[in-house]
Amino acid sequence: MNVRHEDYRLRRDPENGWVLGVCAGLAEYFGLPVALVRILTMAGLVFFSVPTLVLYFALALFVPRRQSSLSADPDTRRFHQRLNRGTHEALDDIEADMTTIGTRLEQVERYLTSRRYRLNEEFRDLATGNKRGPSA
């Protein structure tokens, strides 16, 4: 199966960037905070001015711009950041999410099988005039 991984390629993110979106795009691609990438860029400008400027503008010129639809959805952005961080980190995040979902599902199941739910449902039926018969 040939799958194109176009969504998590390196792309500039001008919507979340300060100048041309290079730092924001690098941060998203590597799953790093944007502030850290900007600090590293500023340090590069202080200590290696010419190479840093050449690299920055080369990336701005040759790295394609991110489509606004991908950067607008925070869940999509988080998903791609997980993929770019590595398999183990992504699996740890997914395991944590599944644990949270499982806990929430247990809470919902407890409520739906409780006497309180049945009583609320009977009051709702009385208020709306529906008669369903006794709950099991």
N, C-alpha and C positions, 0 to 999 in steps of 0.2 A: 504494500500500500504506500503510495507516494503522497505524503502530506506536506503542504507548504507551510512553513512556520513564519509567515510574513508578519504576523501580529507581534512577535517579540524579537524583531530585529532591532538593531540600534537605530534610533530615529531622534531627530531634534524635537524638542517640545517647546515651541515659542510661547504657547499659551501660559505655561508655568515657568518660563524663563525670564531672566532680566534683560539680556541683550539679544541673543539669537537662539536661545533655547538649548545650547550645547550641553551645559552643565545639568540642566533638568533632564535631558534625554539620557545622558550618561548615568545619572543617579537612578533613573527608572530602570534602565537596562541592567545595571549591576545590583539593584535592590538596596541602594544606599540612600541615606538622607541627603536631600539636595544641598543642605547647608554644609555638609562635610565635603562634597564635591566642589562647592564654591570656595571653601576655605583652602582646599588643596590647589585649586586653580590660582587663587590669589597668592599663595606661597610660591607657586611656580612662576608667577609674574614677578615676584620680588627677587627670587634667586636665579631664575632662568628666563628672563624677559622675552628675548627674541624667539627661542624655540617654543615657548608656551604660546606666544601670539601666533606664530606660524601654524602650530598644531590646532589651536582654537579655530582660526579662520579656515584652515583646511577642512576640519570637521564640519564647520558651518557651511562650507561650499559643497562638500561631497556627500554628507550624510543627509538622507531625505527627511523632509518635514513630516511629523506625525499628523495623521488625520485627526480632526477634532473629535470624531465619534469615539475613537479608542481612548483618548485621554479624558473624555467627559465622564465615563462610567467608572466610579471608584472600585467596584467589584472586579471589573475587567482589568484595571490597572494592578490591583492586588494579586490577581491570579497570575499575571505575567511576571510580576516581581518575584512571586514564589517560584515560578519555573526557572527564572534566571539565577536564583540564589543557589540552586542545587537540589539534588534529589532528596537527600536526608532532611534538609530544612523544610522542603515542601511537604514531605511525608509527615514530619512532626506537626506542621501547621494543620494539615488535613486531619490528622489524628485528634488534635485539640478541638477542631471544629466538629468532628463527629461525636466526640465526648459531650460537647455542649449541646448538640442537637439531641443526643440520646437522653440527656438529663431533662431537657425541655419536653421531649416526647413522653417521658415517664410522668412529668407533672400534669400534662394534658390528659393522659390516660387515667391518672388517679382522680382528676376532677370529673371526667366523663363517666366514671363508674361510681362516683360518690352519691350519697343521699342528697347532698346539697344541690347537685346538678338536677337530679330528678325533681326535687322540690321547686327549684327555679323554673323548670320546664312546666310543671303543673300550674304554677302561678302565671306563667306566660300564656298557657292555654286558657286559663280562666279570664285573663285580661283581654284576649283576642276572641274569645267565644268558641275556640276550637275544642272539640272533644275527641281525644284519641283513645281514651280508656286508661285503665291503670297501667303504670309502668312496671316492667318486670324487674 
